[in-house]
Amino acid sequence: MKSDPKSRMAGQTFQCPSEGVLNNIQVFSSAVSNEGEVELTLHEFDHASKTWGPAIADSRLSVEKKDQAHWISFELQPVQLQKDKVYGFRLKSDTALIGIGEAATHALQPFSGHEWSSRSNEQGNFFRYFSLAFKVEMCA
């Protein structure tokens, strides 16, 4: 997230598969070059206009070298999500240099969500053929 000093944010959108309470989002850390604090914010997301809503949950944790090649768990205050609604999370760090695992697909089968990157809280870039490696834990 820090290798390009102007590209400090990454994220992922997803369509919620069922109604339930979310309390945890995990991302796969493929590399940790610099340790530091990483912030995750969860947002409602307008898929049509590609607009992030205000944060509805957030979490901060310190990433260490031992977290490389492991799932990193961001514990959230419980938040109710609605079935079929689109949400997204954003990751930001001013100090950590981490690689987030991702998957790629081809033009005939794009992902339903979008991977996102930005230099700040601006619009940024969305990618349909890439997805961050993430898990969303919900209780029905």
C-alpha positions, 0 to 999 in steps of 0.5 A: 500500500505504500510502495507508491507514495501517492497510492496509499488506499486500497479497497473492495466492494461486494454485494451482501449475500444475506441479511445479518450482523457483520463483526469481522472483515479479513484480508490476506496479507501477501507481504509485510515490508514495513510494520505499522497501523492499518485502518479499515473502514466499511461503507455503503457503496452506490454501484451505479455512481461508484460513490462511497457513503460515510463510514458505518464501521471502522477498525485499526490494527498494527500489522507486523512482519509475522502477519505476512502470508496470513489472514489479517482480521479487522474486528468491527463493532457489530453492524447490520447489513442488508441482503443484496445491498452493495458495501465496500471497505477501504484500507489505509496506512501512512506507515505500513507497507503491505501487499494484499492478496488478490485474484484475477479473472477474464473478460467473460466472467468479471467479479461482481464487486470491484477492487479499488485504489486511490491516492486519497479519499478521491474517486480513485480507480475501480477494477472489475477483473481483480478482487482483493482476497477477503472474507466477510464474517456475518451472523444471521 
